[in-house]
Amino acid sequence: MVATEACHSSKFVVLSSLVQSPEYNVVLISRNIDFENNQILHVAGGEHTGIVVNKLADEKPNPKCDVLLSFSVWLRSGNIKKQENRCFRFRFYDSDQSADKHAIAQQFFRDLINSFPRDYVTFLKRILKLMQGGYEMLREIEIVMQFAKENETYQMPDPNEYGKIMSVANSGSEVENVSIAHVQEVLEQAYPNGLSVDIIADSLRCTTVEVDAFLRELETLGVVKELQNEWIRVGTVENIEMSRLPTSFGPRDYPPTVAIITCLFVEKQCIDAIIDNSTTVHRYRSGGDSNIYTLGWIGKHRVVATKLAVIGDSREATTSAGSITTRLLGNFQHVEHVFIVGVGGGVAHYTDAMRHVRLGDVVVSAPNPHSYVFTHSYTVDRATEHVDGFLVRKWDPQDPIISHIAKNMLEAIDHLDTTNSDMNFARPPPQADRLAVPVGGGQMVVIPHPNWDRVNSVVHVGSIGAMVSYRKQTSVTEEQVSEDTSSAAAHLRDKFATEHNLRAVDAGFDSVIAAVNGSRIDSWALIRGIADYQHGQSRAGRIWQVKLLKFNSILNGRGTRSLRCYHSFLFAMSINLTSQFFKLLRQFRRQDLVLFSEEHDRLYKEAKAKSDFSAVTAHYYSVMSSVIDEYFNGNFHFAPPRNEKQSMVDALRELHQHIAQCLELAKDKRCVDIGCGIGGIMQDLADTGADITGITIASNEVVTGNEHFKEKNIKNCRIVQGNCCCLPLLDNQTDCAYAVYALKYLPDLEPALLEVSRILRPGGLFLVYDLLKTDKFGIASEESRSLIKNLEYACGMPSLHTRQAFKNGRLFPTYSLSITRLASDRLADFDRTSTSYHA
């Protein structure tokens, strides 16, 4: 119960009906001393003494209140189910503080839904008894109940999606209709360990024949492989090397000083995607006890990342997680900082917008009052068999430098969110982020977010916790009839979070933190991307976990994850562990990539049918342009460094200077950049003095690029919206033009080339720098064909053009370099080529 400075009491709690109708009802429950006898309908006695029910009152509802809390319930009458929206208007005595009011309203609602009434009478009686039994600082509650209109209704969330950690392998029940996805999930949970067919079949409660068929199909897709009579998930980013860990580090092989620990397969893949110059060492052992380490760079920091094979509160899980962590820190003894990165569940606050943690937010652990709190046991009232206390272990780092960094960067991130208005940080539609609470009996209550209008993700700094599973006894009383496993777990989690001021709850990393402390690591922190409102690993949270993988696919090579050449781009990102790392992590969680992917797929199919890719291209860059601007310095084309000392940024700048020389750019020249993006090349060419106009199909790039020009006082460059097949420019007024990674989006080159001819003066120059298929493509391997097909799909573009297609358009190569200088020989099926054309 929440205490306040002053309490108010009245021995009477009065229920007054203000509005009565079949669709809309308003009830006022208040503390009252003065009564009008002619208004009293009923005075309760016995155990309900002190409760008074008035007749229908002659007064209107009052929308003004101290705290507002709304929620939706579903009422059933026979086979008919209707959604009703209910609203609590809390009014307090004036002496109470605002923060206390929100805390009291939150606790009142939690006590109400702990044993949620199923009908109106029980519902109102429960509220009356709560006010009568406490909450003296609460003066009155006005309750509005109204059936939802047809356009306001939505389907009740599935209670099965909220609750215990979802693990097919540990579910303990038979999986109906076992699919290939179930087999893949089991292997991802066990990764980096392998599993035998018998173990997979046993965990899924199916036959070995079914499992073997699915495994062979996954092997064909390159998702799994067989190793020493076991099957193992194959990583999508790393190049696995079955080798020993380096025992010493030379001058160029700096030992890692930062360790990153993940649990889910998707988490490991996302971390690997932002590690530059990475090498993965997979220490595989048949029967378990395998380890995987990815070493590389994030900004200026040498890092090592690993994945736990299993997490939870079982003896096997705690032993495994602890030993993997101890082995990690024993193998890499120069580690000074440990990040435990992954998904978690947000601690919701139903009324306080400032404290409410939403899906897509990030919580960084900090000693407020403790960084990590783990409930390892419970105290139970023998009379009621209810949990009445928590036995916990509390963990704090000796050096809280990581949480201090997170706190200090909050203001900077808020500034970035407000200044970069072009970045698509909008939240998904409401159905993707519903605050649903199980109330027993297969029923759910849905509560609107108190900060529903907030569109940006937020980094919260505070306590994170976890709980060992509570296994309730089978005794059931009348008061517990509405309480099932999920609602009981939700109630315990809320109580635990309130007592210890938690901002997030995870699946349980107590043994990991114990191992970190035991290894004398003073600086550590947990970073939790909020995927649900439980612990991050519920069924409902999987859609947000998928977003991590989808964004990883887009970021890491635009869908061609196996192309090593795109990994070189991460060098240009220059991610700093103290700022960009957190910001990029937030980017993973907050982008609505599920809906983006669905729309991308629809537009791509439509584009292939119509042979017009302009819509899917514009949609693709509506998201990717912000990523290119933020992490790739405005350029998403590549040029190989001439030597090891040349940086990616310098190599690109050299390429742009070469373009300027080929086009003979000078102060008296007019130039057009076709497919300019946000103007990254134009900025490098501005020093030539040429008047440069950029053309892009994406309206958001027009705004972003021109703002950059204004900020840098570049007056000879501008960007306008247009289609390269219908350029918004006059005839014969342009001296030269160039297109970098632009013509690949056109199924037919001729319309664009005719437009270029129209705008160029006689003798004008046109330079193209793009990807094209070589003559080897006809004999390419199936893997190479698949990679190129994935590239085309991910970028929303048609089939890559051949050399002959460029020649047919009178575009002749002047410079050509095979992509195999950056990738393996098997990918020598398309070149990056510079071509020129004289009008």
C-alpha positions in Angstrom: 0.0 0.0 0.0 1.2 3.5 -0.8 1.6 5.9 2.1 0.8 9.6 2.0 1.4 12.6 4.2 -2.2 12.8 5.3 -5.1 10.3 5.4 -8.8 11.0 5.2 -11.5 8.6 6.3 -15.2 8.2 6.3 -17.0 5.2 7.6 -19.4 5.3 4.7 -18.7 4.5 1.0 -21.5 5.5 -1.2 -22.4 4.3 -4.7 -24.4 6.7 -6.8 -25.6 6.0 -10.3 -25.3 9.1 -12.6 -26.3 7.6 -16.0 -28.2 4.4 -16.8 -28.8 3.1 -20.3 -28.3 -0.2 -22.2 -25.1 1.1 -23.9 -23.7 3.8 -21.5 -23.5 3.8 -17.7 -21.8 6.1 -15.2 -21.3 5.3 -11.5 -19.8 7.5 -8.8 -18.3 5.8 -5.7 -17.3 8.3 -3.0 -16.7 8.7 0.7 -19.6 10.6 2.2 -20.7 11.8 5.6 -23.8 13.9 4.7 -26.8 12.0 3.3 -30.2 12.9 2.0 -32.5 10.2 3.2 -34.8 10.5 0.2 -31.8 9.6 -2.1 -30.8 6.4 -0.3 -31.9 3.2 -2.0 -30.1 0.6 0.2 -28.0 0.5 3.3 -25.9 -2.6 3.6 -25.4 -4.6 6.8 -23.3 -7.4 8.2 -19.9 -7.7 6.7 -20.8 -4.9 4.3 -21.8 -2.4 6.9 -20.8 1.1 5.8 -21.8 0.7 2.2 -24.7 2.8 0.9 -26.4 2.6 -2.5 -28.2 5.7 -3.7 -30.9 6.1 -6.2 -30.3 7.4 -9.7 -28.7 10.9 -9.1 -29.8 14.0 -10.8 -26.3 15.2 -11.7 -24.0 15.0 -14.8 -20.7 13.1 -15.0 -17.6 15.3 -14.3 -14.7 14.7 -16.8 -12.2 16.5 -14.6 -10.1 14.2 -12.4 -6.6 13.8 -10.9 -5.8 10.5 -12.5 -7.4 8.9 -15.5 -7.2 5.2 -16.2 -9.0 3.4 -19.1 -9.2 -0.2 -20.0 -11.3 -2.6 -22.2 -13.0 -5.9 -21.2 -15.0 -8.5 -23.1 -18.4 -9.4 -21.9 -20.1 -12.7 -22.9 -23.8 -13.4 -23.1 -24.3 -16.9 -24.5 -22.3 -17.0 -27.8 -22.2 -13.2 -28.1 -19.1 -11.4 -27.0 -19.0 -7.6 -26.8 -16.2 -5.2 -26.0 -16.8 -2.7 -23.3 -14.6 0.3 -22.6 -14.3 1.3 -19.0 -12.8 4.4 -17.5 -11.8 5.3 -13.9 -11.6 9.0 -13.0 -9.7 9.1 -9.7 -10.2 12.2 -7.5 -8.0 12.6 -4.3 -8.0 14.9 -1.4 -6.0 18.0 -2.2 -3.2 17.4 0.3 -1.8 14.3 -1.6 1.1 14.8 -3.9 0.8 14.1 -7.7 3.3 11.2 -7.7 1.4 9.6 -4.9 -1.8 9.9 -6.8 -0.4 8.0 -9.7 1.1 5.3 -7.5 -2.2 4.9 -5.6 -4.3 4.6 -8.8 -1.8 2.0 -10.1 -2.0 -0.1 -7.0 -5.8 0.2 -6.7 -6.2 -1.1 -10.3 -3.7 -4.0 -9.7 -5.6 -5.0 -6.6 -8.8 -4.9 -8.6 -7.6 -7.1 -11.5 -5.8 -9.5 -9.2 -9.2 -11.2 -8.8 -11.1 -9.6 -11.6 -14.9 -9.7 -11.2 -16.9 -11.3 -14.0 -20.2 -9.4 -13.7 -21.3 -5.8 -12.9 -22.5 -6.5 -9.4 -19.3 -8.2 -8.3 -17.2 -5.6 -10.1 -18.8 -2.7 -8.3 -18.8 -4.5 -5.0 -15.1 -5.2 -5.3 -14.4 -1.5 -5.8 -16.6 -0.6 -2.8 -14.8 -3.1 -0.6 -11.3 -1.8 -1.8 -12.2 1.7 -0.9 -13.8 0.6 2.4 -10.7 -1.4 3.3 -8.1 1.2 2.6 -7.0 3.9 0.2 -8.2 6.6 2.6 -6.5 9.3 0.5 -8.9 8.5 -2.4 -11.9 10.7 -2.2 -14.0 9.3 -5.1 -13.9 7.3 -8.3 -16.2 8.0 -11.2 -16.6 4.9 -13.4 -17.7 5.2 -17.0 -18.8 2.0 -18.8 -19.7 2.1 -22.5 -19.9 -0.6 -25.2 -17.4 0.0 -27.9 -18.6 1.3 -31.3 -18.2 -0.9 -34.3 -15.1 1.1 -35.5 -13.5 0.9 -32.1 -13.6 -2.8 -31.5 -10.7 -5.2 -31.8 -10.2 -8.8 -31.1 -9.3 -9.8 -27.5 -5.6 -10.8 -27.3 -4.8 -14.5 -26.9 -4.0 -15.2 -23.2 -1.7 -18.0 -24.3 0.7 -15.4 -25.7 1.2 -13.8 -22.3 3.0 -15.5 -19.5 5.7 -18.1 -19.2 8.9 -18.2 -21.3 8.1 -19.7 -24.7 10.4 -22.6 -25.4 9.3 -25.4 -27.6 12.0 -27.7 -26.3 11.0 -27.1 -22.6 7.3 -26.8 -23.0 6.7 -30.2 -21.5 3.6 -30.7 -23.7 3.1 -32.1 -27.1 3.4 -29.7 -30.0 0.5 -29.9 -32.3 1.3 -30.0 -36.1 5.1 -29.9 -35.7 6.5 -27.8 -38.5 9.9 -27.0 -39.9 9.8 -23.8 -37.9 9.6 -25.7 -34.6 12.7 -27.8 -35.5 14.6 -24.6 -36.4 13.6 -23.0 -33.2 14.8 -25.9 -31.1 18.2 -25.7 -32.8 18.4 -22.0 -32.3 17.7 -22.3 -28.6 20.5 -24.9 -28.3 23.0 -23.0 -30.4 26.1 -23.1 -30.3 25.4 -26.7 -29.2 24.2 -29.3 -31.6 21.4 -31.8 -31.0 20.8 -35.3 -32.2 17.6 -36.3 -34.1 16.4 -38.3 -31.1 16.7 -35.3 -28.7 14.9 -33.0 -31.1 12.1 -35.6 -31.6 11.8 -36.1 -27.9 11.6 -32.4 -27.2 8.9 -31.9 -29.9 7.0 -35.1 -29.0 7.1 -36.3 -32.6 8.8 -39.0 -34.6 12.4 -39.1 -35.7 11.2 -39.6 -39.3 9.4 -36.2 -39.2 12.4 -34.5 -37.7 14.8 -36.0 -40.2 12.7 -34.8 -43.1 12.6 -31.2 -41.7 16.3 -31.2 -41.1 17.1 -32.3 -44.6 14.9 -29.5 -45.9 16.6 -26.9 -43.6 20.0 -28.3 -44.8 19.1 -27.7 -48.4 18.2 -24.1 -47.4 21.6 -23.6 -45.7 20.0 -23.1 -42.3 21.4 -26.1 -40.5 24.2 -28.6 -41.1 25.1 -32.1 -39.7 28.2 -32.4 -37.6 29.4 -35.5 -35.7 25.9 -37.1 -35.7 24.3 -33.9 -34.4 22.6 -31.0 -36.2 23.5 -27.4 -35.6 22.1 -24.1 -36.6 24.3 -22.2 -39.1 24.9 -18.5 -38.4 23.8 -16.0 -41.1 26.6 -13.5 -40.5 29.7 -15.2 -39.1 32.2 -17.3 -40.9 32.5 -20.3 -38.6 36.0 -21.5 -38.0 36.6 -24.8 -36.1 39.8 -23.6 -34.5 41.4 -22.9 -31.2 41.2 -19.6 -29.5 44.3 -17.4 -29.8 46.4 -17.8 -26.7 48.3 -14.6 -27.3 47.6 -11.3 -29.2 50.2 -9.6 -31.4 50.5 -5.9 -32.0 47.6 -5.9 -34.5 45.5 -8.4 -32.7 44.5 -6.4 -29.6 42.8 -8.5 -26.9 39.1 -7.6 -26.4 38.3 -5.3 -23.5 34.5 -5.5 -24.0 32.4 -8.7 -23.8 28.9 -8.9 -25.0 26.7 -11.8 -23.8 23.4 -12.7 -25.6 20.8 -15.5 -25.1 18.6 -15.7 -28.2 19.9 -16.6 -31.6 18.5 -13.5 -33.1 20.2 -11.3 -30.5 23.6 -12.9 -31.4 23.0 -12.2 -35.1 22.2 -8.6 -34.5 25.2 -8.0 -32.4 27.4 -9.7 -35.0 26.0 -7.4 -37.6 27.5 -4.3 -36.0 30.9 -5.9 -35.3 33.5 -4.8 -37.9 36.3 -7.1 -39.2 34.8 -10.0 -37.2 36.1 -13.5 -36.8 34.0 -16.2 -35.3 35.6 -19.2 -33.4 33.2 -22.0 -32.7 34.5 -24.5 -30.2 32.2 -27.3 -30.9 31.9 -30.4 -28.7 29.5 -33.2 -29.4 27.0 -33.7 -26.6 27.0 -30.1 -25.5 29.3 -27.6 -23.7 30.1 -25.8 -27.0 31.2 -22.2 -27.1 31.1 -19.5 -29.8 33.1 -16.3 -29.8 32.9 -13.5 -32.3 35.8 -11.1 -32.1 36.1 -7.8 -33.9 35.7 -4.1 -33.5 32.8 -1.7 -32.6 34.2 1.7 -33.2 37.5 1.9 -31.4 36.7 -0.9 -29.0 37.9 -4.5 -29.4 35.0 -6.7 -28.5 34.1 -10.4 -28.1 30.5 -11.6 -28.3 29.0 -15.0 -27.2 25.7 -16.7 -26.9 24.3 -18.7 -24.0 23.0 -22.1 -24.9 20.1 -21.9 -22.5 18.6 -19.6 -19.9 16.1 -20.0 -17.1 15.8 -21.2 -13.6 16.4 -24.9 -14.0 19.6 -26.4 -12.6 20.8 -27.2 -16.1 20.2 -23.6 -17.3 21.9 -21.9 -14.4 24.9 -24.1 -14.5 25.3 -23.8 -18.3 24.9 -20.0 -18.3 27.3 -19.5 -15.4 30.0 -21.8 -16.8 29.8 -20.2 -20.3 30.3 -16.8 -18.8 33.1 -17.9 -16.6 34.8 -19.6 -19.5 34.4 -16.5 -21.6 36.0 -14.2 -19.0 38.7 -16.8 -18.4 39.7 -17.1 -22.0 39.7 -13.3 -22.5 41.3 -12.0 -19.4 41.7 -8.4 -20.7 37.9 -7.8 -20.6 37.1 -4.7 -18.5 33.4 -4.2 -19.4 30.5 -6.7 -19.9 27.3 -6.0 -21.7 24.5 -8.5 -21.2 22.3 -7.6 -24.2 18.9 -8.9 -25.3 15.2 -8.6 -25.0 13.2 -8.0 -21.8 9.7 -7.2 -20.6 8.8 -3.6 -19.7 7.3 -2.7 -16.4 4.1 -0.9 -17.3 2.6 2.0 -15.4 -1.0 2.4 -16.2 -1.3 6.1 -15.3 2.1 7.7 -15.2 3.4 8.5 -18.7 6.9 9.3 -17.4 7.4 5.9 -15.8 5.6 3.8 -18.3 8.0 1.6 -20.4 6.7 0.7 -23.9 7.6 -1.8 -26.5 10.6 -0.6 -28.5 12.1 1.2 -25.5 15.5 0.2 -24.1 16.3 -0.2 -20.4 19.9 0.0 -19.1 20.5 -1.4 -15.7 21.6 1.0 -13.0 21.8 1.0 -9.1 18.4 2.6 -8.5 18.4 1.2 -5.9 20.0 -2.0 -7.3 21.1 -2.8 -10.9 19.7 -6.4 -10.8 17.4 -8.1 -8.4 16.7 -11.8 -8.6 13.9 -13.6 -6.7 15.3 -17.0 -5.9 12.5 -18.1 -3.6 9.2 -17.0 -2.1 7.6 -16.8 1.4 4.1 -18.2 1.5 1.3 -17.6 4.0 0.4 -21.1 5.2 -3.2 -20.1 5.9 -4.0 -18.7 2.5 -1.2 -20.3 0.4 -0.6 -16.9 -1.1 2.9 -15.5 -1.7 3.5 -12.8 0.8 7.2 -12.1 0.2 10.3 -12.5 -2.0 13.7 -13.8 -1.1 16.1 -11.9 -3.4 19.7 -11.5 -4.4 20.8 -8.0 -5.3 23.6 -7.2 -7.7 25.4 -3.9 -8.4 28.6 -3.2 -10.4 31.5 -1.8 -8.5 32.0 0.7 -11.3 28.7 2.1 -12.7 30.4 3.8 -15.7 28.0 2.2 -18.2 24.9 3.4 -16.5 26.4 6.9 -16.2 27.1 6.9 -19.9 23.5 5.9 -20.6 22.2 8.7 -18.4 24.4 11.3 -20.0 23.4 10.3 -23.5 19.6 10.6 -22.9 19.6 14.3 -23.7 21.7 13.8 -26.8 19.3 11.1 -28.1 16.3 13.2 -27.4 17.9 16.0 -29.4 18.6 13.6 -32.3 15.0 12.5 -32.3 13.7 16.0 -32.5 16.2 17.3 -35.1 16.1 14.2 -37.4 12.4 14.5 -38.2 12.9 12.6 -41.4 13.9 9.4 -39.6 11.0 7.0 -39.4 10.8 6.4 -35.7 7.1 6.2 -35.6 5.6 3.5 -33.5 3.6 0.6 -35.0 -0.2 0.8 -35.1 -2.0 0.2 -31.7 -2.6 -3.5 -32.5 1.2 -4.1 -32.5 1.7 -2.6 -29.0 -1.3 -3.5 -26.8 -0.9 -3.4 -23.0 -2.8 -6.5 -22.2 -3.1 -8.1 -18.7 -4.4 -11.6 -18.1 -7.1 -11.7 -15.3 -7.8 -15.4 -15.1 -10.3 -17.6 -16.7 -8.9 -17.1 -20.2 -9.8 -13.4 -20.0 -7.7 -10.3 -20.8 -8.0 -6.6 -19.9 -6.5 -4.2 -22.4 -5.3 -0.8 -21.1 -4.4 2.2 -23.3 -0.9 3.5 -22.9 -0.7 6.6 -20.7 1.8 8.0 -23.2 -0.1 6.9 -26.3 1.0 10.0 -28.2 4.8 9.3 -27.8 6.2 8.2 -31.1 9.9 7.9 -30.2 11.6 5.2 -28.2 13.2 6.1 -24.9 16.2 4.8 -23.0 15.3 4.2 -19.4 18.0 3.8 -16.7 17.1 1.8 -13.6 16.7 -1.5 -12.0 16.1 -4.8 -13.9 14.9 -8.0 -12.2 13.9 -11.6 -12.7 12.0 -14.3 -10.8 12.4 -18.0 -10.4 9.2 -19.7 -11.5 6.6 -20.0 -8.7 5.0 -23.4 -8.7 1.7 -23.0 -6.9 0.1 -25.7 -4.9 -3.0 -27.4 -6.2 -5.3 -26.1 -3.5 -8.0 -23.7 -4.9 -10.3 -21.6 -2.8 -13.4 -19.6 -3.8 -11.3 -16.4 -3.9 -8.8 -18.0 -6.2 -11.3 -19.4 -8.7 -10.6 -16.6 -11.2 -6.8 -17.0 -10.9 -5.0 -19.1 -13.4 -1.3 -19.6 -14.0 -0.7 -16.6 -16.2 -2.7 -14.1 -14.1 -1.1 -15.4 -10.9 2.4 -14.9 -12.5 1.4 -11.4 -13.7 0.3 -10.5 -10.2 3.5 -11.7 -8.7 5.6 -10.0 -11.3 3.8 -6.7 -10.7 4.2 -7.0 -6.9 7.9 -7.8 -7.3 8.5 -4.9 -9.7 6.7 -2.5 -7.4 8.6 -3.5 -4.3 12.0 -3.2 -6.0 11.3 -0.2 -8.3 12.0 -2.2 -11.5 11.9 -0.8 -15.0 12.2 -4.1 -16.8 12.0 -7.9 -16.1 14.0 -10.5 -18.0 14.2 -14.3 -18.2 16.7 -14.7 -15.4 20.5 -13.9 -15.7 21.4 -14.3 -12.0 24.0 -17.0 -12.7 25.5 -14.9 -15.5 25.9 -11.9 -13.2 27.3 -14.1 -10.4 29.9 -15.4 -12.8 30.8 -11.8 -13.9 31.2 -10.7 -10.3 33.1 -13.9 -9.5 35.5 -13.0 -12.3 36.2 -9.6 -10.7 34.7 -7.6 -13.5 33.8 -4.2 -11.9 31.9 -2.7 -14.9 28.9 -4.4 -16.3 25.3 -3.6 -17.3 22.2 -5.3 -18.7 20.7 -3.7 -21.8 17.1 -4.8 -22.5 15.2 -4.0 -25.6 11.5 -4.2 -24.6 9.7 -6.9 -26.5 6.7 -7.5 -24.3 5.3 -6.7 -20.8 6.3 -10.0 -19.3 10.0 -11.0 -19.6 10.9 -10.5 -23.2 10.4 -14.1 -24.3 6.7 -14.6 -24.4 4.8 -15.5 -27.5 3.5 -12.0 -27.8 7.1 -10.7 -27.8 8.2 -12.8 -30.8 7.0 -10.2 -33.3 9.5 -7.7 -31.8 12.3 -10.3 -31.8 11.6 -10.9 -35.5 12.1 -7.2 -36.1 15.7 -7.5 -34.9 16.4 -10.2 -37.5 14.6 -8.3 -40.3 16.5 -5.1 -39.6 19.7 -7.1 -39.4 19.0 -8.5 -42.8 18.4 -5.1 -44.3 21.3 -3.4 -42.6 23.8 -6.2 -43.2 24.1 -6.1 -46.9 20.6 -5.1 -47.9 19.4 -8.7 -47.6 22.5 -10.5 -48.9 23.8 -11.4 -45.6 26.5 -13.7 -46.9 28.3 -11.1 -49.0 31.4 -10.2 -47.1 32.0 -7.2 -49.2 29.1 -5.4 -47.6 30.6 -6.0 -44.2 33.3 -3.5 -45.1 30.6 -0.8 -45.0 30.4 -1.2 -41.2 33.8 0.5 -41.1 32.2 3.7 -42.4 29.6 3.5 -39.7 32.1 4.5 -37.0 29.9 3.2 -34.2 31.1 4.4 -30.8 30.4 2.1 -27.9 29.5 4.9 -25.6 26.8 6.4 -27.9 26.2 5.0 -31.3 25.9 1.5 -29.9 23.0 2.4 -27.7 21.4 4.4 -30.5 21.7 1.5 -33.0 20.3 -0.9 -30.5 17.2 1.4 -30.1 16.9 1.5 -33.9 16.5 -2.3 -34.0 13.6 -2.2 -31.6 11.7 0.8 -32.7 11.5 0.4 -36.4 8.2 -1.1 -37.6 10.0 -3.6 -39.8 7.3 -6.3 -39.7 4.8 -4.0 -41.4 7.6 -2.6 -43.6 8.5 -6.1 -44.8 4.9 -7.0 -45.5 4.4 -3.8 -47.6 7.8 -4.3 -49.3 6.8 -7.8 -50.3 3.5 -6.6 -51.7 5.0 -3.8 -53.7 7.8 -6.0 -55.0 5.3 -8.5 -56.4 3.3 -5.7 -57.9 6.4 -4.2 -59.4 7.4 -7.5 -61.1 3.9 -7.8 -62.5 3.8 -4.3 -63.9 7.5 -3.9 -64.7 7.5 -0.6 -62.8 9.6 -0.6 -59.6 9.2 3.1 -58.7 6.7 2.5 -55.9 8.8 -0.3 -54.2 12.0 1.8 -54.6 10.4 4.9 -52.9 9.0 2.7 -50.1 12.4 1.1 -49.6 14.2 4.4 -49.3 11.5 5.8 -47.0 13.2 3.7 -44.3 16.7 3.1 -45.6 17.6 6.7 -46.3 17.5 7.5 -42.6 19.8 4.5 -41.9 22.2 5.6 -44.7 22.3 9.1 -43.3 22.8 8.0 -39.7 25.2 5.2 -40.1 26.8 5.3 -43.6 27.7 9.0 -43.9 25.1 9.5 -46.6 26.6 7.0 -49.1 25.4 3.4 -49.7 27.6 2.5 -52.6 31.0 1.2 -52.2 34.6 1.4 -53.5 37.4 -0.9 -52.4 40.3 0.7 -50.5 43.5 0.7 -52.6 45.5 -0.5 -49.6 45.0 -1.5 -46.0 45.8 2.0 -44.8 43.1 3.7 -46.8 39.8 4.0 -45.0 36.4 3.3 -46.6 35.5 7.0 -46.3 38.7 8.0 -48.2 38.1 5.4 -50.8 34.6 6.7 -51.5 35.9 10.3 -51.6 38.5 9.3 -54.1 35.8 7.7 -56.2 33.7 10.9 -56.1 36.8 12.9 -57.2 37.3 10.5 -60.1 33.7 11.2 -61.2 34.3 14.9 -61.1 37.5 14.5 -63.2 35.7 12.3 -65.8 32.8 14.9 -66.1 35.2 17.8 -66.1 33.2 19.6 -63.4 34.0 23.3 -63.0 32.3 26.5 -61.9 30.6 27.1 -65.3 29.2 23.6 -65.6 25.6 22.3 -64.9 25.5 18.8 -63.6 22.6 16.4 -62.7 22.9 13.6 -60.1 20.3 11.0 -61.1 19.2 8.9 -58.1 21.1 11.2 -55.7 19.6 9.9 -52.4 20.3 12.4 -49.7 23.1 14.0 -51.7 26.2 12.3 -50.2 28.1 12.5 -53.5 26.9 16.0 -54.2 28.5 17.2 -51.0 31.9 15.9 -52.1 31.5 17.5 -55.5 30.3 20.9 -54.3 33.9 22.2 -54.0 34.2 22.0 -57.8 31.9 25.0 -58.1 29.6 23.2 -60.5 25.9 23.8 -60.3 24.5 20.4 -59.3 20.9 19.3 -59.2 20.0 16.0 -57.6 17.0 13.9 -58.6 15.4 11.4 -56.2 12.1 9.5 -56.2 11.8 9.6 -52.4 10.3 12.8 -50.9 11.9 12.3 -47.5 15.4 12.4 -49.2 14.6 15.8 -50.7 14.0 17.3 -47.3 17.0 15.6 -45.6 19.4 16.4 -48.4 18.5 20.1 -48.7 18.7 20.5 -45.0 22.2 19.1 -45.0 23.2 21.6 -47.8 21.7 24.4 -45.7 23.5 23.4 -42.6 26.9 23.2 -44.4 26.2 26.4 -46.4 26.4 24.6 -49.7 24.6 27.0 -52.2 25.4 25.3 -55.5 23.6 22.0 -54.8 19.9 21.3 -54.5 17.7 18.2 -54.6 14.3 17.9 -56.3 11.8 15.0 -56.5 11.4 13.3 -59.8 11.6 10.1 -61.8 14.6 9.4 -64.0 12.3 8.3 -66.7 10.6 11.7 -66.6 13.2 14.2 -65.4 11.8 17.6 -64.3 14.4 19.5 -66.3 14.5 21.6 -69.5 15.9 20.3 -72.8 19.6 20.8 -73.7 20.4 22.8 -70.6 22.7 20.3 -68.8 26.4 19.9 -69.4 26.9 16.5 -67.7 25.1 13.9 -65.6 25.9 10.9 -63.5 24.0 8.0 -62.0 25.5 6.0 -59.1 23.6 2.8 -58.1 20.5 4.2 -59.8 19.9 2.5 -63.1 19.7 -0.9 -61.4 16.2 0.1 -60.3 15.0 0.3 -63.9 13.8 -2.8 -65.7 14.3 -1.0 -69.0 17.2 1.4 -69.5 16.0 3.0 -72.7 13.4 5.5 -71.2 16.0 6.8 -68.8 18.7 7.1 -71.4 16.3 9.0 -73.7 15.6 11.4 -70.9 19.3 11.9 -70.3 19.8 12.6 -74.0 17.0 15.2 -73.9 18.4 17.2 -71.0 22.1 17.1 -72.1 23.6 19.7 -74.4 25.2 18.3 -77.6 28.5 16.6 -76.6 27.4 16.3 -73.0 28.8 13.6 -70.8 26.9 10.9 -68.8 28.7 8.6 -66.3 27.2 5.5 -64.7 28.6 3.6 -61.7 26.6 0.5 -61.0 26.3 -3.2 -60.5 25.8 -5.5 -63.5 25.9 -9.2 -64.3 28.9 -10.5 -66.1 29.1 -13.2 -68.8 29.8 -15.7 -66.0 26.3 -15.4 -64.7 25.0 -18.0 -67.1 27.2 -20.6 -65.6 26.8 -19.4 -62.0 26.3 -21.7 -59.1 22.9 -22.0 -57.5 24.2 -20.3 -54.4 25.4 -17.3 -56.4 22.1 -17.0 -58.2 20.3 -17.2 -54.9 22.5 -14.4 -53.4 21.9 -12.1 -56.4 18.2 -12.8 -56.3 18.1 -12.0 -52.6 19.9 -8.7 -53.3 17.4 -7.8 -56.0 14.5 -8.6 -53.7 15.9 -6.8 -50.6 16.6 -3.6 -52.6 13.3 -3.7 -54.4 14.9 -3.7 -57.8 14.4 -5.8 -61.0 16.9 -8.3 -62.3 20.4 -6.8 -62.6 21.3 -5.6 -66.1 24.0 -7.4 -68.2 27.0 -5.9 -70.0 25.1 -6.2 -73.2 22.1 -4.2 -72.0 24.5 -1.3 -71.2 26.2 -1.7 -74.6 22.8 -1.6 -76.3 22.2 1.7 -74.7 25.6 3.0 -76.0 27.1 2.8 -72.5 30.6 1.5 -72.7 32.8 0.5 -69.8 35.8 2.7 -69.0 36.6 1.2 -65.6 35.6 -2.2 -64.4 36.4 -4.1 -61.2 35.0 -7.5 -60.2 33.3 -7.7 -56.8 35.5 -10.7 -56.1 38.2 -8.3 -54.8 36.0 -8.1 -51.7 34.1 -11.3 -51.8 35.0 -14.9 -52.5 35.5 -16.2 -56.1 32.2 -17.9 -56.2 30.5 -14.5 -56.2 32.2 -13.3 -59.4 28.8 -13.2 -61.2 28.4 -9.4 -61.2 30.7 -6.5 -61.5 30.8 -2.9 -60.3 31.3 -1.0 -63.5 31.9 2.6 -64.5 30.5 3.4 -67.9 30.4 6.6 -70.0 28.1 7.9 -72.7 28.4 10.9 -75.0 25.2 12.5 -76.1 
